[in-house]
């Protein structure tokens, strides 16, 4: 670790160096028996993270916390108290912030999804207390992705998916552009290797011409700015691949249509120099219409400031120029890290707090979520998605999820503004409340004391924040009314299924529902349906499942009880893995209504002219079959040369990129061929039906459990197709 120590000695005080030396010795000892997947000693990882933090200009405590960031999580002998005793409270808080819950003795997590959600919740709360936590976490993740080549393919895909879903958007939110771009390109390489290589090949043919254009532009700009007396640092860079890929996908374009594959950065001393340089550059090359953006006058919410313009070169090849000050450049590259200077006084801390307003808004979503998983998912949807940037009448920039409406804007400003919204004005003109906001719209909400939310608003708003606040209003408005409304809605839904609500209202039927939605009694369920917290479909599906299960089990038990004591006869017909008792030479076939699998309790039904039809004991048609009990016959599974049977499942999940790929990958990893896959998207919900071959019920159950672990998957259950 001499390299790290020598670097730190150039900036740290003697007291800070003594603490660093103790941390180096501590980390070496804690990780001495551990190896990375590359075969290197494990401590090379925290050393690299600490050095990256130092190079970003972070303070000594952050560098030391980076060096110690894995000691509690990966070393059984080290506790948080050990870190606190040896290195102080400040460093211990940061180490705790990046340590997973399962390693702190506080976890009673039962599923992988819940564990991930709880760990992310813990991370968000830790970031809110000390933003240095996110800088350590992102640096740690970046170094892990740089060395991901040594991991298994399964781990590569899992880590890359998690990074693209959470950590790259987090880096963007905190303005850490350099880390965000590198994370995205690394994830792109592992998640879509074919598309990654194809895009590289498409870009390469014109790469030499682009670099020549870049070099010519840099030399020309240097000459003209020097002549004008403007000091500048000028360099060029190609656009990172994932941003090009996203633009191609989003805009349905080809590489040749992308204007800004290369960019020139002009870094000057003052804001006045920025605008002076822009004027000089526009006098040299013709700008592309509609491609100028002034992020100095209107900064992005992640603190990014710069002037952007796209120009036509002499050869006709377009290129982008970004103009900024040195301070703006540091912020563009390092984001929040560029602002984290403890020694510069209180004013800097106050400025930093204002930059974290979005995080406080995100954490407020916990007040409206039924569980941690929903809370984390709401943050992802509202704060880690593509945005539109709109303005208040006073010029404050508000970022909202693409597709947001004036109602989303109103609820972002304040709950009372949303709850009493009467109508909206966009750019001075009255618009409908379901109007889709666009970049740079100036939005004004007109309120009235007697205006209140409509339940139809839940179909209009896009953000989870707005939906949660509308539901909260209805939840508080009138509980008794919600209970009555919810009961009526569920009763009507049950009638459409041919059942009375009284048949489905057994207390034990509701146990799973109460547990899943964190409710205490039946009235809570009715109230939640009434104010829109849960849907009738979510509740009725579970109730019908319990009802059918009990009814079929009872019917099967009664029939089997009648047959109790009857011994199997050797003359029984064995076919397709099934032995039918007492009926020789019978043809056996499997009923499509319930698609039985080896391991399922089964019953035979003697058909007219088509042999014995094999049904599951809990077949949905069992009630009809039992009308003729004399045609029922015992059957049981036996070994068969037939190794596979067709099974089908229904998956209900939140819509996101890569969902179907991850589900398919589970089956491919098990060498299971998919016979059919149908997906239908309604709003943010995807319904997927899958049919595939399995060896039996046990394998199907294992597959269902694995699919349930996929991110955003809400329900998975067996169906009959």
C-alpha positions in Angstrom: 0.0 0.0 0.0 3.0 2.3 -0.3 1.5 3.9 -3.4 -1.6 5.0 -1.5 0.5 6.2 1.4 2.9 8.2 -0.7 0.1 9.9 -2.5 -1.7 10.8 0.7 1.4 12.2 2.3 1.4 15.0 -0.2 -1.9 16.4 1.2 -2.7 14.9 4.6 -1.4 16.3 7.9 0.8 14.3 10.2 -2.1 13.4 12.5 -4.1 12.2 9.4 -1.2 10.1 8.2 -0.9 8.4 11.6 -4.6 7.4 11.4 -4.1 6.3 7.8 -1.1 4.1 8.8 -3.3 2.4 11.5 -6.0 1.8 8.9 -3.6 0.3 6.4 -2.3 -2.1 9.0 -5.9 -2.9 10.2 -7.1 -3.6 6.7 -4.1 -5.8 5.9 -4.7 -7.9 9.0 -8.5 -8.1 8.5 -8.2 -9.3 4.9 -5.0 -11.3 5.2 -6.6 -14.7 4.5 -9.0 -13.5 1.7 -8.5 -13.6 -2.1 -10.4 -11.8 -4.9 -11.8 -13.9 -7.7 -8.9 -12.8 -9.8 -6.6 -14.5 -7.3 -5.1 -11.3 -6.0 -5.0 -10.5 -2.2 -8.4 -9.1 -1.2 -6.9 -5.9 0.3 -5.9 -4.7 -3.2 -9.6 -3.8 -3.7 -10.1 -1.5 -0.7 -6.6 0.0 -1.4 -7.8 0.8 -5.0 -11.0 2.3 -3.7 -9.2 4.5 -1.2 -6.8 5.7 -3.9 -9.7 6.6 -6.2 -11.3 8.6 -3.3 -8.0 10.4 -2.7 -7.6 11.2 -6.4 -11.1 12.7 -6.3 -10.0 15.1 -3.6 -11.9 13.6 -0.7 -10.9 14.2 2.9 -8.8 11.8 5.0 -11.8 10.3 6.9 -13.5 9.4 3.6 -10.3 7.9 2.2 -9.8 5.8 5.4 -13.5 4.7 5.4 -12.9 3.6 1.8 -10.0 1.5 3.0 -12.1 -0.1 5.7 -15.4 -0.3 3.8 -15.4 -4.1 3.7 -14.0 -5.1 7.1 -17.3 -5.4 8.9 -19.1 -7.1 6.0 -16.4 -9.6 5.0 -14.4 -10.2 8.2 -16.2 -12.1 11.0 -13.9 -10.9 13.7 -14.5 -7.2 13.0 -17.6 -5.4 14.3 -18.7 -1.8 13.8 -17.8 -1.2 17.5 -14.2 -2.3 16.6 -14.1 0.3 13.8 -15.6 2.9 16.1 -13.1 2.3 18.9 -10.1 2.3 16.6 -11.0 5.0 14.1 -13.7 7.2 15.6 -17.4 7.8 15.1 -17.2 9.7 11.8 -15.4 6.9 10.0 -17.6 4.2 11.7 -20.7 6.0 10.4 -19.5 5.8 6.8 -18.4 2.2 7.1 -21.8 1.3 8.5 -23.5 3.2 5.7 -21.9 0.9 3.0 -22.3 -2.3 5.0 -25.2 -4.6 4.1 -27.9 -5.1 6.7 -27.4 -8.9 6.7 -23.9 -8.3 8.1 -24.9 -6.0 10.9 -26.9 -8.4 13.0 -30.2 -6.5 12.3 -31.6 -8.6 9.5 -34.6 -10.9 9.6 -35.0 -10.9 5.8 -36.6 -14.0 4.3 -36.2 -13.4 0.6 -33.6 -12.1 -1.8 -35.9 -9.3 -3.0 -36.6 -8.1 0.5 -32.9 -8.2 1.4 -32.0 -6.1 -1.6 -34.7 -3.6 -0.8 -33.7 -3.4 2.9 -30.0 -2.9 1.9 -30.9 -0.1 -0.5 -33.2 1.6 2.0 -30.3 1.5 4.6 -28.0 3.0 1.9 -30.4 5.8 1.1 -30.9 6.7 4.7 -27.1 6.6 5.3 -26.6 8.9 2.3 -29.1 11.4 3.7 -27.1 11.6 6.9 -23.7 11.8 5.2 -23.4 12.1 1.5 -19.8 10.8 1.5 -21.4 7.3 1.9 -22.6 7.4 -1.7 -19.2 8.5 -3.0 -17.6 5.5 -1.3 -20.3 3.1 -2.5 -20.1 4.3 -6.1 -16.3 4.1 -6.1 -16.4 0.6 -4.6 -18.9 -0.5 -7.3 -16.8 1.0 -10.1 -13.7 -0.9 -9.1 -15.7 -4.1 -8.7 -17.1 -3.7 -12.3 -13.6 -2.9 -13.6 -12.6 -6.4 -12.4 -15.9 -8.2 -13.2 -14.2 -10.3 -15.9 -13.0 -12.7 -13.3 -16.5 -13.5 -12.0 -18.9 -16.1 -13.3 -21.3 -15.2 -16.1 -24.3 -15.3 -13.7 -22.6 -12.9 -11.3 -21.5 -10.6 -14.1 -25.1 -10.3 -15.3 -26.5 -9.9 -11.8 -24.0 -7.2 -10.8 -24.3 -5.3 -14.1 -28.1 -5.4 -13.9 -28.1 -4.0 -10.4 -25.6 -1.4 -11.3 -27.5 -0.2 -14.3 -30.8 -0.1 -12.4 -29.5 1.6 -9.2 -25.9 2.7 -9.0 -25.5 4.4 -12.5 -28.7 6.4 -11.9 -27.5 7.2 -8.4 -24.2 8.5 -9.9 -26.2 10.6 -12.3 -28.4 12.0 -9.6 -25.3 13.1 -7.6 -23.7 14.6 -10.8 -20.8 12.2 -10.9 -20.7 12.1 -14.7 -17.3 10.3 -15.1 -18.3 7.4 -12.8 -21.8 7.2 -14.3 -20.5 7.0 -17.9 -17.9 4.3 -17.0 -20.4 2.2 -15.0 -22.9 2.3 -17.9 -20.4 1.3 -20.5 -19.1 -1.6 -18.4 -22.7 -2.8 -17.8 -23.5 -2.5 -21.5 -20.6 -4.8 -22.2 -21.8 -7.5 -19.9 -25.6 -7.3 -20.4 -25.7 -7.0 -24.1 -22.3 -8.2 -25.5 -23.5 -8.6 -29.1 -25.1 -5.2 -29.3 -22.0 -3.7 -27.6 -19.6 -5.3 -30.2 -22.0 -4.4 -33.1 -22.1 -0.8 -32.1 -18.3 -0.6 -31.8 -18.1 -2.0 -35.3 -20.6 0.5 -36.7 -18.7 3.4 -35.1 -15.2 2.3 -36.2 -15.3 3.0 -40.0 -15.6 6.8 -39.5 -13.6 6.9 -36.3 -10.4 8.2 -38.1 -12.4 10.9 -39.9 -14.0 11.9 -36.6 -10.7 12.1 -34.8 -9.3 14.3 -37.6 -12.3 16.6 -37.3 -11.8 16.7 -33.5 -8.1 17.6 -33.8 -8.7 20.3 -36.4 -11.5 21.8 -34.3 -9.3 21.8 -31.2 -6.5 23.6 -33.0 -8.8 26.1 -34.6 -10.5 26.9 -31.3 -7.2 27.3 -29.5 -6.0 29.8 -32.1 -9.1 32.0 -32.1 -9.5 32.0 -28.3 -5.9 32.9 -27.8 -6.3 35.8 -30.3 -9.2 37.0 -28.2 -7.2 36.8 -25.0 -9.2 34.0 -23.5 -7.2 31.4 -21.5 -8.6 27.9 -22.1 -7.9 24.2 -21.7 -9.3 22.4 -24.7 -9.6 18.6 -25.2 -11.7 16.2 -27.2 -13.5 13.0 -26.4 -15.8 10.4 -28.1 -19.3 9.9 -26.6 -19.5 6.8 -24.4 -21.1 3.8 -26.1 -24.1 3.3 -23.8 -25.4 6.9 -24.3 -25.2 6.3 -28.1 -27.0 2.9 -27.7 -29.8 4.5 -25.6 -30.2 7.3 -28.1 -30.5 4.9 -31.0 -33.1 2.8 -29.1 -35.1 5.8 -27.8 -35.2 7.7 -31.0 -35.3 4.7 -33.4 -32.3 6.0 -35.3 -29.1 4.6 -36.8 -25.5 5.5 -35.9 -25.1 7.8 -38.9 -28.0 10.0 -37.7 -26.4 10.7 -34.3 -24.9 14.2 -34.3 -22.7 14.2 -31.3 -20.5 11.1 -31.5 -17.5 13.3 -30.7 -17.3 16.4 -28.5 -14.8 19.2 -27.8 -14.6 20.5 -24.2 -13.5 24.1 -23.8 -12.7 24.9 -20.1 -12.2 28.6 -19.3 -11.8 30.7 -16.1 -15.0 32.7 -15.9 -18.7 32.6 -16.9 -18.1 35.7 -19.1 -15.4 33.7 -20.9 -17.9 30.9 -21.5 -20.3 33.1 -23.4 -17.4 35.0 -25.2 -16.0 31.6 -26.4 -19.5 30.6 -27.6 -19.7 33.7 -29.8 -16.3 33.1 -31.3 -17.0 29.4 -32.0 -20.4 30.2 -33.6 -18.6 32.7 -35.9 -16.2 29.9 -37.1 -18.8 27.1 -37.8 -22.4 27.1 -38.5 -24.5 25.7 -35.6 -27.0 23.0 -36.1 -30.5 24.5 -35.5 -32.2 23.6 -32.2 -29.1 22.0 -30.7 -28.0 24.8 -28.4 -28.5 24.3 -24.6 -27.6 26.7 -21.9 -27.1 24.7 -18.7 -25.3 27.7 -17.1 -28.4 29.9 -17.0 -30.6 26.8 -16.2 -28.5 24.1 -14.4 -29.6 20.5 -14.3 -30.9 19.3 -11.0 -27.8 17.2 -10.5 -25.6 20.4 -10.4 -24.4 20.1 -14.0 -23.6 23.4 -15.7 -22.3 24.0 -19.2 -23.0 25.4 -22.6 -23.7 22.9 -25.3 -23.8 23.5 -29.0 -23.6 21.3 -32.1 -21.7 22.5 -35.2 -21.2 21.5 -38.8 -17.5 20.9 -39.6 -15.8 21.8 -42.9 -16.4 18.2 -44.0 -20.1 18.3 -43.0 -19.5 15.9 -40.1 -21.3 17.3 -37.0 -19.5 17.6 -33.6 -20.5 19.0 -30.2 -18.7 21.6 -28.2 -19.2 21.9 -24.4 -18.0 25.1 -22.8 -17.6 25.5 -19.0 -15.5 26.9 -16.2 -12.9 24.9 -14.3 -15.2 24.7 -11.3 -18.1 23.6 -13.5 -15.9 20.9 -15.0 -14.9 19.5 -11.6 -18.6 19.4 -10.7 -19.5 17.7 -14.1 -16.9 15.0 -13.5 -17.2 14.5 -9.7 -20.6 16.0 -8.9 -21.3 16.0 -5.2 -17.7 15.0 -4.5 -16.5 18.4 -5.9 -18.7 20.2 -3.3 -17.7 18.1 -0.3 -15.1 20.3 1.4 -15.4 20.2 5.2 -12.7 22.8 5.6 -14.3 25.5 3.5 -16.8 26.6 6.1 -20.5 26.5 6.7 -21.6 28.3 3.5 -20.4 25.3 1.5 -22.4 22.9 3.7 -25.6 25.0 3.3 -25.1 25.0 -0.5 -24.6 21.2 -0.4 -27.8 20.7 1.6 -29.8 22.6 -1.1 -28.4 20.2 -3.7 -29.8 17.2 -1.8 -33.4 18.4 -1.7 -34.3 15.6 -4.2 -33.0 12.9 -1.8 -35.2 14.3 1.1 -38.2 14.2 -1.3 -37.3 10.6 -2.2 -37.1 9.5 1.4 -40.5 11.0 2.1 -42.0 8.2 -0.1 -41.4 5.8 2.8 -44.3 7.5 4.6 -46.6 6.3 1.7 -45.3 2.8 1.1 -46.7 -0.4 2.5 -43.3 -2.1 2.7 -39.6 -1.5 2.0 -39.7 -3.1 -1.4 -42.5 -0.7 -2.5 -40.6 2.2 -1.1 -37.4 1.4 -3.0 -39.3 0.7 -6.2 -41.1 4.1 -5.9 -37.7 5.8 -5.6 -36.4 4.0 -8.7 -39.5 5.0 -10.7 -39.6 8.6 -9.6 -36.0 9.5 -9.3 -34.0 7.1 -11.4 -36.0 7.3 -14.7 -35.7 9.6 -17.7 -36.9 13.1 -16.9 -38.5 16.2 -18.3 -37.4 19.5 -16.9 -40.1 22.1 -16.3 -40.2 25.5 -14.6 -42.2 27.2 -11.8 -43.4 30.7 -12.6 -40.4 32.0 -10.6 -38.0 30.0 -12.7 -37.2 27.1 -10.3 -36.4 23.9 -12.2 -38.4 20.8 -11.4 -37.5 17.5 -12.8 -40.3 14.9 -13.3 -40.5 11.5 -14.8 -41.1 11.6 -18.6 -44.9 11.5 -19.2 -45.7 13.5 -16.1 -48.7 15.8 -15.9 -49.5 19.1 -14.2 -50.9 17.0 -11.3 -47.5 15.4 -10.8 -46.0 18.9 -10.8 -48.5 20.0 -8.2 -47.8 17.1 -5.8 -44.1 17.6 -6.2 -44.5 21.2 -5.0 -46.6 20.3 -2.0 -49.4 17.9 -1.0 -51.8 20.8 -0.4 -51.2 22.2 -3.9 -52.0 18.8 -5.4 -55.0 18.1 -3.2 -56.6 21.5 -4.0 -55.6 21.8 -7.7 -58.4 23.2 -9.8 -56.7 23.6 -13.1 -53.3 24.3 -14.6 -51.6 26.8 -16.9 -48.7 25.8 -19.1 -46.8 28.7 -20.8 -49.7 30.9 -19.8 -52.4 28.8 -21.4 -55.0 26.7 -19.5 -54.4 23.0 -20.1 -56.1 19.8 -19.1 -54.8 18.1 -15.9 -53.7 15.1 -18.0 -51.5 17.3 -20.3 -48.1 15.7 -20.9 -45.4 18.1 -19.8 -42.4 18.9 -22.1 -39.0 20.2 -21.4 -38.9 23.9 -20.5 -42.7 24.2 -19.9 -43.6 26.9 -17.4 -46.2 25.4 -15.1 -48.6 27.2 -12.8 -51.2 25.4 -10.7 -54.4 27.3 -9.8 -55.9 26.0 -6.5 -59.3 26.4 -4.8 -60.1 25.7 -1.1 -63.1 23.5 -2.0 -61.2 21.5 -4.7 -60.4 17.9 -3.8 -58.8 14.9 -5.5 -60.8 12.7 -7.8 -60.2 8.9 -7.9 -59.7 9.3 -11.7 -56.5 11.2 -10.9 -54.8 7.9 -10.1 -55.2 7.0 -13.8 -53.7 10.4 -14.8 -50.6 10.9 -12.7 -47.3 9.3 -13.6 -45.1 9.6 -10.5 -45.3 7.3 -7.6 -45.1 10.3 -5.3 -48.3 11.8 -6.7 -50.1 8.4 -6.6 -49.1 7.8 -3.0 -50.3 11.3 -1.9 -53.6 10.9 -3.7 -54.2 7.5 -2.0 -53.1 9.0 1.3 -55.8 11.7 0.9 -58.5 9.1 0.3 -57.1 7.0 3.0 -57.5 9.8 5.6 -60.6 11.4 4.1 -63.2 8.9 5.3 -62.2 5.4 6.6 -65.8 4.2 7.0 -66.6 5.3 3.5 -63.5 3.5 2.2 -64.4 0.3 4.0 -67.9 0.3 2.6 -66.7 1.2 -0.9 -64.0 -1.5 -0.8 -66.4 -4.1 0.4 -68.8 -3.3 -2.4 -66.0 -3.4 -5.0 -64.7 -6.7 -3.8 -68.3 -8.2 -3.6 -68.9 -7.1 -7.2 -65.6 -8.6 -8.3 -66.5 -11.9 -6.6 -69.9 -11.9 -8.3 -68.3 -11.6 -11.6 -66.3 -14.8 -10.7 -69.6 -16.6 -9.8 -69.0 -16.4 -6.0 -70.6 -14.6 -3.1 -68.2 -12.6 -0.9 -69.5 -14.5 2.1 -68.1 -17.7 0.7 -64.6 -16.1 0.5 -64.6 -14.3 3.8 -63.1 -17.0 6.0 -60.4 -15.5 8.3 -57.8 -18.0 7.2 -58.3 -17.0 3.5 -57.1 -13.5 4.4 -53.9 -14.5 6.3 -51.6 -14.3 3.4 -53.2 -11.0 2.3 -52.8 -9.4 5.7 -49.2 -10.5 5.8 -48.3 -9.4 2.3 -49.8 -5.9 2.6 -48.9 -5.4 6.3 -52.5 -5.0 7.5 -54.0 -5.9 10.8 -57.6 -6.9 10.0 -60.3 -7.4 7.3 -61.4 -3.7 7.5 -57.9 -2.6 6.6 -58.2 -4.7 3.4 -61.6 -3.2 2.5 -60.3 0.3 3.2 -57.2 -0.1 1.1 -59.4 -1.3 -1.8 -61.6 1.7 -1.3 -58.9 4.3 -1.4 -56.9 2.5 -4.1 -54.0 1.2 -2.1 -54.6 -2.3 -3.4 -56.7 -3.6 -6.3 -59.7 -6.0 -6.1 -57.8 -8.3 -8.5 -54.8 -8.6 -6.1 -57.1 -9.6 -3.2 -59.7 -11.7 -5.1 -57.0 -13.8 -6.8 -55.6 -14.8 -3.4 -59.1 -15.5 -2.0 -60.2 -17.6 -5.0 -56.9 -19.5 -4.8 -57.6 -20.4 -1.2 -61.3 -21.2 -1.8 -60.5 -23.5 -4.7 -57.7 -25.2 -2.9 -59.9 -26.0 0.1 -62.9 -27.1 -2.0 -60.8 -29.4 -4.2 -58.9 -30.9 -1.4 -62.2 -31.7 0.4 -63.7 -33.3 -2.7 -60.6 -35.4 -3.4 -60.4 -36.5 0.3 -64.0 -37.6 0.3 -63.5 -39.7 -2.9 -60.2 -41.2 -1.7 -61.8 -42.1 1.6 -64.4 -44.1 -0.3 -61.6 -46.0 -1.9 -59.6 -46.5 1.2 -58.5 -50.1 1.7 -58.7 -51.0 -1.9 -55.4 -52.7 -2.9 -53.7 -52.1 -6.2 -54.2 -54.8 -8.8 -51.4 -56.0 -10.9 -53.6 -56.0 -13.9 -53.5 -52.2 -13.9 -52.4 -50.4 -17.0 -49.1 -48.5 -16.8 -48.7 -45.8 -19.4 -46.9 -42.5 -19.8 -45.6 -42.7 -16.2 -48.9 -43.5 -14.5 -50.4 -46.7 -13.1 -54.2 -47.0 -13.2 -55.6 -49.4 -10.6 -58.0 -52.2 -11.5 -58.6 -51.5 -15.2 -56.4 -53.5 -17.6 -55.5 -52.3 -21.0 -56.7 -48.7 -20.6 -55.3 -45.9 -22.7 -53.9 -43.1 -20.5 -53.9 -39.4 -21.4 -53.2 -36.2 -19.3 -56.0 -33.7 -18.9 -55.3 -30.2 -20.3 -57.6 -28.5 -17.7 -55.1 -29.1 -14.9 -51.9 -30.4 -16.7 -50.7 -32.8 -14.0 -47.0 -33.3 -13.3 -45.1 -36.1 -11.5 -45.4 -35.3 -7.9 -48.9 -34.0 -8.0 -51.6 -36.0 -6.3 -53.7 -37.5 -9.2 -57.0 -39.2 -9.9 -58.1 -41.0 -13.1 -61.4 -40.4 -14.9 -62.8 -43.1 -17.3 -63.9 -41.2 -20.4 -66.2 -42.5 -23.1 -64.0 -43.9 -25.8 -60.8 -42.1 -25.0 -59.4 -44.2 -22.1 -58.5 -42.8 -18.7 -58.0 -39.1 -18.3 -55.5 -38.2 -15.6 -56.4 -35.1 -13.5 -54.8 -33.4 -10.5 -56.6 -34.0 -7.3 -57.2 -30.3 -7.0 -58.3 -29.9 -10.7 -60.7 -27.0 -11.2 -63.1 -29.4 -12.9 -63.1 -31.8 -10.0 -66.6 -30.8 -8.9 -68.0 -31.6 -12.3 -66.2 -34.9 -12.5 -67.5 -36.0 -9.1 -71.0 -35.9 -10.4 -70.3 -39.4 -11.7 -68.1 -40.9 -8.9 -68.4 -44.4 -10.5 -66.1 -43.2 -13.3 -63.4 -42.1 -10.9 -60.4 -44.4 -10.6 -57.3 -44.5 -8.5 -54.0 -43.7 -10.2 -50.4 -43.0 -9.2 -47.2 -41.9 -10.7 -44.4 -44.4 -11.5 -41.1 -44.2 -13.2 -41.3 -43.6 -17.0 -39.0 -43.2 -19.9 -40.8 -40.0 -20.6 -38.7 -37.3 -19.0 -40.6 -34.1 -19.6 -44.1 -32.7 -19.2 -45.5 -29.4 -20.3 -46.2 -26.8 -17.5 -47.3 -23.2 -17.7 -46.9 -20.3 -15.3 -48.3 -16.7 -15.0 -45.9 -13.9 -14.0 -47.1 -10.5 -12.9 -44.4 -7.9 -12.6 -43.5 -4.2 -12.8 -42.5 -3.2 -16.3 -38.7 -2.6 -16.8 -36.1 -3.3 -19.5 -34.5 -6.7 -19.4 -37.3 -8.4 -17.4 -38.2 -11.1 -20.0 -34.5 -11.7 -20.6 -33.9 -12.4 -16.9 -36.9 -14.8 -16.7 -35.8 -16.6 -19.9 -32.2 -16.9 -18.5 -33.5 -18.8 -15.5 -34.9 -21.5 -17.8 -31.9 -21.5 -20.1 -29.6 -22.0 -17.2 -31.6 -25.2 -16.4 -31.5 -26.4 -20.0 -35.2 -26.0 -20.2 -36.7 -25.2 -23.6 -39.4 -22.5 -23.7 -42.4 -23.7 -25.7 -44.2 -20.3 -25.7 -44.0 -16.9 -24.1 -46.7 -14.2 -24.3 -46.4 -10.8 -22.6 -49.0 -8.1 -22.2 -48.3 -4.6 -20.7 -51.0 -2.6 -19.0 -49.6 0.7 -17.6 -46.7 -0.2 -15.4 -47.7 -3.9 -15.0 -46.6 -6.7 -17.3 -48.4 -10.1 -17.5 -46.3 -12.9 -18.8 -47.5 -16.4 -19.7 -44.8 -19.0 -20.1 -45.0 -22.7 -21.2 -42.1 -25.1 -21.0 -41.2 -28.7 -20.3 -40.3 -29.9 -16.8 -39.5 -33.3 -15.2 -42.2 -32.8 -12.5 -43.9 -30.7 -9.9 -40.8 -30.3 -7.8 -38.8 -28.8 -10.7 -41.7 -26.5 -11.5 -41.9 -25.3 -7.9 -38.1 -24.6 -7.9 -38.5 -22.6 -11.1 -41.4 -20.6 -9.6 -39.2 -19.7 -6.6 -36.4 -18.5 -8.8 -38.7 -16.4 -10.9 -40.1 -14.8 -7.8 -36.6 -13.6 -7.0 -36.4 -11.6 -10.2 -36.5 -7.8 -9.6 -40.0 -6.3 -9.7 -41.7 -9.7 -10.0 -44.8 -9.5 -7.8 -46.6 -12.8 -8.3 -45.8 -16.2 -10.0 -48.2 -19.0 -10.0 -49.0 -22.2 -12.0 -51.7 -22.0 -14.6 -53.5 -24.4 -16.9 -53.4 -23.4 -20.6 
